[in-house]
């Protein structure tokens, strides 16, 4: 009897699907006919029936174990007398039939939420009823309404939570100040972005003698959310369920009710607030010589923006400094301690790649006006280093006290990623590589050594992609990227639940007690998916940071469940935010169909190249059939596509000119067409190959003929960064 393998269905918009196995092994491919009786997210048992020529498994579903209660969001359509809903998430693969009388108040074309009443079968579509009407597809903010339901983001607080929040005081009361250090005379200030509404942290720095040398006393005061959010209360239950605030353009779904997040817990200027303080002594070389934690009451003396602080530091006699003359010396002290901390960071060899983050600027109707880069200045870095110092002290305090808690763990690259990176660096002729047991400094050294190369961005991108994702776990194995032996999150309890847990643990240690986790809900599908991924990673041999450990106690298991929950919901928030940004960018680019732009290749795959447009910071796909009238091979070592006839290469960092050819709003995809090859690059590539272009043939015409010969462009649903050896441009099997 063939083994039956349990897993969760992962649908694909092109009709096929996969079984994401519980054991973390390679996903099982399901052809379209196997997807007829199942839906995306169904839990099933499957059997492997064959392997393709590359050894990848293909299977069939033998049993449906569980159908999770999953609402489907889509547009209500009325076709030939039949009502149906076309799912917005194309991974579901089938339209949902809606019987007469089950449409409620919905009108054709509106976006609705559907509850399934009958599952799909081999010979029948799923049936459902309209549960909620969201509105018209072009309504302002509709993309957010869709995303929060699509990803299961909790967006409404319970009545009990709202009632409890209303009962809280509006300001700090005299009885709240008992057993707290009074810091109201210390000129703590907040430094945040212009659009910030909640303020987690305030800072102050003054020169101090540390040992026999000069140094600084750095105070990082963090909102004391734990004072108002009691373990197991209605507010705590809702906060744990969300685990994080979710940030969208023009809207935030907060972890805590607004009375707390923007009021009572927010360190607003010129009002008293309760806080937890990390009080640190830092040497001239940036080492944290000593620290202590204590609860306090503070008074924010000013609310600064990053732009304002950067201007003051750049010119301490300028107009910005004149307006804030009472605080200029304090800011200079903060800048001095930042430079010392930066020295320590460089000495540790922490990874610090400069990347471009973007911000979407919308008008009042939610339409994109422009996309701009977020420019990091010394004020951003100053606050970042101060927060890192507080987080490191928090992790050390918990570890030294031997109290269970959540660490922020970032493991080194897996063996597969190490091999890929080594081969890539070798193929590009970079004279440096990483060892079998690499340190973060090795990555930083490669980035610095290649900074002046024309392909520096390409190399930095590959260095970043070789890293793992950070997670929350009670099993500390260090933070690889930051080069810390122990690290946690202490500085944002208004918007991150792990930080709230860390505060509770620190308070318990200070009181000589122990913090007990409440009874936690059973993990859902999102947590199971992350657990499978983590289990697969643990299996991988050669991971430097993963140490063998005895079986966890029940207490550690509870903390593991909390860490898994917070990590999974962090991913969920990121996915929902990216989905909304992709929707907005697609809608924006629909207005620019046919227009030409210059851009840079940001990823090369077996099916084409992804290009990010200059100035607009929008990414789209140039499918392999649009690259010209020849075969292209994907070179995994070099992460590039190379033409067999001309030798022309498309790799990360290659500059190209493209035309916006297609926008798929439902699929969140933008397709480009290559409209002009770089003729000099093409000529050089052909010269290297010893091939001369045909008479009268130039790169643009060749590309056009190639597109015509290739026929209509196939539907593309593949993901970025597919890992595949060198292959011809025609791929028989769809890729995830």
N, C-alpha and C positions, 0 to 999 in steps of 0.2 A: 504494500500500500504506500502510495506517495505521501510524503509529509505534507500536512496542512499547516500553513503559515498564517498567523494573525497579523493584522495591520489595519491601517486607515486609508481609505480611498482618497487619492489626490487627483481630482479631475484636471483635464487640460482643455483649453478653449478650442482645440482642433478636433475634439471628439474622442481621443484616446484618454488613457489615464494610467495611474500607477498605484501600487499598494506600498505605502510607506511602512516597512516592517517594524514590528515591536522590538525585534532583536538588533536593530541598527544595521543589518546587512543591506546589500544593494537593493534598491526598490525594484519591484516586479512590474514590468510593463504589461498593460492591459489594452488590447486592440479595441476599436470602437464598438464592435458587436458585444464585447464583454461589459461595456459600460451602460448598456441599455436598461438593465434592471437595477442598477445601483446609482447612488448620487455621491457627489463630492462630500467628504467627511464621514461617510458610512464606515462602520467597523465591520470587517469581513474576515473570513478564512479563505485562503487561496492556495492553489497548487501550481507549481512550476511545470509547464508542459513542454517547453523547449528553451534553447538558448540560441541567440543569434550568432553571427560569425565572429563577433567580438566577445562572446561569452556572457552577454547580458541576458538576464532571465526574462522570459515571457510566460504569463500564466493565465489562469481562469479562476473566476470566483466560484467557490463551492458552497459557501454559506454566508448569509448576512447575519452577523451577531447582534448588531445594535444600530438603530437609526436615531441619532441624536435629535432632539427637538430643535430644529434649525429653521428660523424664518428665512424666507428667500425674498430679496428685494429686486424689483424689476418694473418694467412699464406695462401697463394694462393695454392690451390690443383687442380690437373687435374685427375679426376677419371672417367673411362668409358666414355670418351669423354665429360664429363661435368666439367665446371670450377666452383669452389666454394671457399669461404673463410671461414676457421674455426676460429671464434673469439678467440682472445687471452684471453679476459675476459669471462670466462665460465658462467657468470651470464646472458649472452644473450641467451644461451640455444639452438640456432638454427644456422646452417650454412647459409651463404648468397650465393645465386646463382648469378653467373656473366655471362651474355650473351656473346656470341662470339663478339669480337670487343670492349668489354668494359674492357678488361684486361690491355690495354695500353701497356707499355713496360715491364710489370712485367713477371717474369718467375716462373714456379712452384717451390714451397718451399720458395719463398721470403716472407718477412713480408711487408704487404701493408696496406694502409688506404683506407677504403671503404666508399663511400657515397651511402645511400639507395635511390633507385628509386621507389621501390614498398614495402609497408609494408607487414608483414606476415599476413596470414589469417588462418581460421580453416583448410583449405585444401591445403595451399600453403606456401612455404618458402619465406622469404624476398628476394628481388632482389636488386642488387646494381652494382656500377661500381667502378673500381680502380681509386682513386683520387691521391694517392701518393705512391711511392715505397720507403720503408725505407732501404731495403737491405736484406742480409742473416741473419738468426737467430743467427749465431755464430759471427757476426761482433762485434768488440770491441765497447762497449757503446750502443749496441742495446737495452739492458734492460732499459736504460734511455730514448731513443727515444720512446719506447713503453709507458713508464710510463707517460711522459709529455703529450702525446696525450690521453692516457686512462683516466687520471684525469683532462684533460682540462687545464693543466698548460700553461700559455702564455710563449712561449720560443723564440719569435722573436720580437724585438722592431720595432715599426712603422718607416717608412721612415722619417716622421716629427720629431719623437723623436731623431733619429740618427743625422739628420741634425742639430737640435737645440743643441745637445750635442757637435757636432764638432765645432760649433760656439763659444762655451765657451772658456775662456782663459785657458792656460796651468798652470798658477801659479797665486798667489794672487797679484793683482795690487794695486798701491798706493791708488787709489780712493776707493777700497774695504775696506780699513782700517779705513775709516772715522767713527766717532761715536762708536769706539770700544776701549776697554781697551787693552793696549799693554802688553802682558804677555810673550813676546819673551825671556826676561831674566830669567823667572821662569823655573827651570829645570823639566818641565813636561816630563813624559816618558810613552810609551805604553808597556803593558804586555799582550801577547797573546800566542796562541799555535804556534808550529813550522811551521805549514802549513797555517797559516793565511795570507791572501793577502790584506784584507781591515781592516783598523784600525779605529773603531768608537770612541774610548775613550782613554784619557791620564789622568794620575793622578800625584799629588804631595802632600806631607804632611810635615808640620813643627810644632814643638811644639809652643803652644800659651797659654796665660793666658786667661782662660774663667771664667768670674766672679772673684771670689777670689781664684779659684783653678787652677790647671794645666790641660791642655787639648791640643787639636790640631786644626790646621787649615787644612782642607782637601779640595783640589781643584779637581773636576772632570770636565774635559774639553771634550765636545762631538762635533763631526764634525757638522758644521753648514750647513747641506744639504739645509735648507730652503732658504739660500742666493742664491742658484743656481737653485732650482726647484720652480718656481713660480706657485701659485695656478692656475689650469686650463690650464697650458701649456702642450705641447705635451709630455714632459718628465713626468709631473705630472699625466697625463691621463694614461700613460703606467704603472707608479709606482702604482697608485691606483688599476689598473686592476690586477696586480700581488699581491700587498699588502704585500708580503714578499719575500725574497730570498729563494730559495729551494736548499738544500744541499744534494748532492749525493756523493758516493765514487768517487773521482777523478774528479768531475765536480760540478760546482755551476751555477745555473740559477739565476743571480742577479736581484734585484728589480730595480736597476738603471744601465744605460749604464756604460761600463767599465771605460770610461774617468772620470766619477764621482766616482764610487765605489772603484776603485783601484788607482785613480789619484787625481783629484782636491779636493775631499772631504775626502780622506783617510789621516789620521794623520801620514804620513810617516816620518821617522827620518830625521832631519837636513834640513827641508824645512818649510817655513811659511804656516800656514793653518788658515782658519777662524773657529771659534768654538763658542759654547754656553757653559757657565761655571756655574756650581753649586758650590758656594763658601761657605763652611760650617764651623762652629765652634762646636767642639765636646768635651764634658766633659770627665773626667777620667772614668765615669761610662757608657760611650757610648751614652749619650743623645745628640741629636742635639739641641744645645742651640740657635743658630741663623743661618740664611742662606740668601744668595742673589743670584740672577741670573743676568747675563749680557753677551752681545756679546763681543767677544775678538778676538785677533789675537795671535797665539801661534807658538812656534818652538819646535818640539819634540827633546829632547836632547839625547834620546836613544830608541832603540827598543829591549825590553827584551822578552824572552820566559818564560813560567811558570817554566820549568825545571831549567833554569838558575837562576831565582830569588829564587826558593826553595833551590838550592845549596848554594847561597850566604847567605841566612838567616840561613841555617844549620851550616855554617862555614864562619864567616865574615873575617877570615884570610886565607881562602883557595885560590886556583888558580883562581876560577871564580870571587871571590871578588877582587883579585889583578888586574884582567883585567878591572874591573869596579870601581876602587877605588873612583873615583869622585862621584859616585852615591850610594855608600854603606850606608852612613848616611841617605839619603832620603828613601832608602828601609827599613831601620830599623824603621824610623818614621812611614812609612806606616804599617809595621807589628805591631807597638805599637797601632796605632789607630784601626787596625783590631781587636786586642784582646779586646779593650774597646767596640767596636761595638758588638763583640761576647758576651760580658757580658750582654749587653742590649738585645740581641736576646734571650739569655737564660732566662733573667728576664721576657721578654714578654711571654715566653712559646711557641715560634714559633716552628713549626714542622721541624725536621731536621733528616730524615732517610737516612742512608748511603745505596745507591744502586750502583750496578755495571753497568756502561755504557760501551759499547764496540765500537771499531773502526775497520773497515775493511781495511786491507792493501792489495792493488792490485798491480800487476805487470804492465808493460807497455801496455800489451794487455787487461787490465781490468779484468784479472783473479785473484781470491782471492789467496793470498799467505798465509795469516794467519789472524786470528781474535784475537785482543788483548784488554784487559780491559783498559779503560781510568782511570788512577790513579789520583785522586784529591789530591793536596798537599796544603800547606799553601798559596802558590802564587795564586792558583785558588780561594781559600776562601777569600783571601785578596781583590782581584778585585771584587768578588761577593758582599762582604759587602759594598765596596765603591759604587758600582752601585746601590745597594738597598737603600743606604742613599740618593743618588741623585734622585732616583725615588720617594721616600717618600716625599722629599722636593718639587718635581714637583707637586705631587698630592695635597699637602697641599697648595701650591701657587695658583693653579687653584681653589681649593675649597674655600679658603679664599677670592679670588677675585670674587667669584660667577659668573665666566665665564664658559659657557658650554664647555665640553671637554670629552675625553675618559679616563675612569678609567680601570684598570686591576682588575676585580672582581673575587674573588674565594669564592664561597659560602660553607657553612658547609654541612655535609652529609644529604641526604634526610631521611625522617622517615624510609623508607624501608631499607636503608643501615645501619642506626643506629640499627634497630632491628636485622639485620643479624649479625652485629659486636658484639652486646651484647650477642646473643645466642652463637656465636662462642667462645668468651672469656670465657663464662660460661662453655661450653662443654670441653674446654681445662683446666679448673681449674685455670685460671688466677684470682688472687684475686682482680683485678681492673677492672673497667668498665667505660663507659661514661654516663654522665647524660643526661637528656631529652633535655637540652639546652647546649650542650658541648662546651668547650673552646679548642683551639689548645693545651694548656698545658696538657690537659687530655690525648691526643694522645701521646704527647711526654713523659709523665710520664709512660704510659704503655710500650712504646718502651724501655725506660731506665730500667724499673723494670724487664723486661724479656730478657734483653741483654745477660745474661749468660745462659739462657735456651737452650737446644738442638734444640728446635723448634722456636728460636728467629727470624730466617729469615722468617719462615712461618707466625708468628704473624705480623712482619713488613709489609709483603706483603699484609695481610688482612687490616691492618690499612691504607695503601696507597690506596687500592681498594675502601675503603669506602668514599674516597674524591671525590668531584666533579671536573669537568674541569673548568679552568679559562677562562673568556671571556672578551671582550672589550665592555663596555657599558657606556653611560653618567650618568646612575643611580648608584651612588656609594653606595655600601653596604659592603665595606671592603674586605680585603684579609684574609681569614680564615687561610690558611696554614702558612703565614708569620706573622700572628697576628698584622696586621696593620689596622687602622681605614680607611685609604685611601692610595691607591697605584696606580701608573700608570707606563708607560714605556716611558722613556726619553733618554735612553743611547744608542740606536742602530738605528738611523734614516737612515743609509746607507742600512740596510737590513729589516727594519720594518716600514710600513707606519703609524701605530698608533703613533710611536715616532716622525715622521715628523709632524703629526698633533699637537702633544703636544708642539713641538718647536714653531710652528706658533702661538699657543694660548699664550704661555709664552711671545713671542715677542710682540703680540698685547697688552697684559696686561701692559708690560713695557712701551709701547708707549702711553698708555692711551686710546687705541682703542678697537676694537672688531673684532675677526676673524670670517668671514662668510664662511661656507662650500660651495664649488662649487655644481652645480647640479650634482647629482650622478646617474649612470646608474641604470636601474631596476634590482633588485636582481634576480639571476638565481636559478636553481634547488638546488645547493649546499647550498645557503643561506636559501632557503625555508625549506630544511631538518633540518638545525640547528635551524631555527625559531620554527619549530614544537617541537623539543626537548626542547628548552628553555621554550616554552609555557607550555609543560607538567610539567616541573620542577616548574614553577611559581605556577601551580595549587596545587602542593603538600603542604598539611598543615604542620605546625610545623617547617618551615624553619626559623631558628633564624635570618638570615641576610636579609631576604626579608621583607621589610616593605611596608604596603599599601601606595600608592601614588596617587595623583590626575591624571587625564588624561594628557598625555604629550602634550606640545605645538608643533607646526609645527617644530620649531627649534630643540627641543629635539628629535622629530621623525627623523629628518635628521641625527642627531648624532647617534641615535639608528641604523639607516640604515648603517651608516659608520662602527659602531662597529660590526654589524652583518656580514657585508661584510669582514672585517678584520679577525674576528673570524673564519668564514667559510673557508677563504682561508688559514688561519693558519692550520686548520684541513686538507685541501686539500694537502698542502705541506707535512705535516707529513705522510699522507697516501701514497703519491707518493714516499717519501723517504723510508718508510717501505717496499713498494712493490719492489723497486729496491734491497734493502738489502735482502729481502726474496728470490728474484730470484737468486742473487749471491750466497747465502748460499745453495740454492737447487742445483745449478750447481756445487758448490764446493763439496757437499755431494754425488753427483752422482759418484764421483771418489772414494768414500769410502763405496760403497754398500757391505754389508756382514761383515763389520768390527765391532768390539765390543768396547764399551766405557762405562766408568762409568759416572753417571750423577745424577742430583737431580730433584725431582718432583717440578715443578713450578706452576702447576695448576691441580686440580682434578675436573672432571665433571661427568655427568651421563653417558657419552659415553667413558670415558677413562681418562688417565693421560697425561699431557704434561711434557716432561722431557727436561731439558737443560743439554747438555754435558759439563763435566768438561774440562777446557783448551780451548775447541773449541767455547764455548758460542753459540751453535746452538741448537734450540728447535725443538722437534718433538713430535708426538703423539704415545702413546702406546694405541691402541684401547682396549676396555674392553674385547673383545674376545681373546686378547693376554695375559690376566693376569692369566689364569689358568682354570682348568676344574671345575669351580663352579660359582654360582651366586654371583655377587657383587652388593651391595646397595650403592647408593650415599647418604651420610649424609650431608645435606646442612648446618647444624649447625656447624659441625666440618670441613666442606669442605674436605671430604675424601671419598674414596671408601673402603668398608670393605667386605671381603669375608664371606659368611654365614656359610660355613663349618669350615674353619680354623680360621676365625677372623682376618686374616692378613689385615693390613691397608696400604693404599697408600694415603698420604696427602702431602701438600706442605712441602718440606724439607726432605722427605723420600729419602734415597740414594738407587739407583738401578743400575743394569748393563744391557745395552741394545745392540741390534744389529741393524744396519741400514738396514731396509728391503725393503723400497720403497721410491722413490723420484718422486714427481709429479711436474715437472717444470712449467707447465701451471697453475696448481692450487696453486703453491707456498707452497706445503705441503711436509713434511718429515714424514715418518712413521717408528717407531721403533718396535722391537720385544723384549719382556722381555726374556733374556737368562739365568738369574740366580737370583732367589730370595735370599734374605739374610736368610740363613738356621736358624740362631739363632733367628731372628725375627719371622720366621714362626713357629719354635718350641715353642717359648714363647706364640705366639698368640693361637696356638692349645691347649697348656696347660691351658690357661685361659678359653678356650671353653670346656675343658674336653674331647678333641678329640685327639686320637692318630693316627699318620699316618699309612696307610696300610703297611704291611710287604713288604720290598723291594722298598717302594715308597719314593722318596725324592722330594724336591721342584723343582729342574730343570726338572725331568722326569714328574712330575705332570703337570707342566706348559706346557711341550711339548705335553702331551696327551690332555690337555685341548685345545690347539691350533688346534690339529688335529681333535678333535671332533667338534670344532666350525665351521669347514669348511672354505671356502675361506673368506678372510676379506672383509667386505662390503665397498663400497665407503664412504668416510667420507668428509663432507663439512661443518660440524658444526663449530661454532665459539667457542673461549675460554670463560671461565667464564659463561657458561650457568647456569641460575638460575632455579633449579628444585628440588622438594622434593624427599625424598627417594623413589627409584624405582628399579625394577628388571633391569638386564642388557639389556633385550630386549626392545627396545623402538619402538612402532608402528609408531610414527610420527616423521619425520625429524625435527631437531632443528636448529634454526638460529645460 
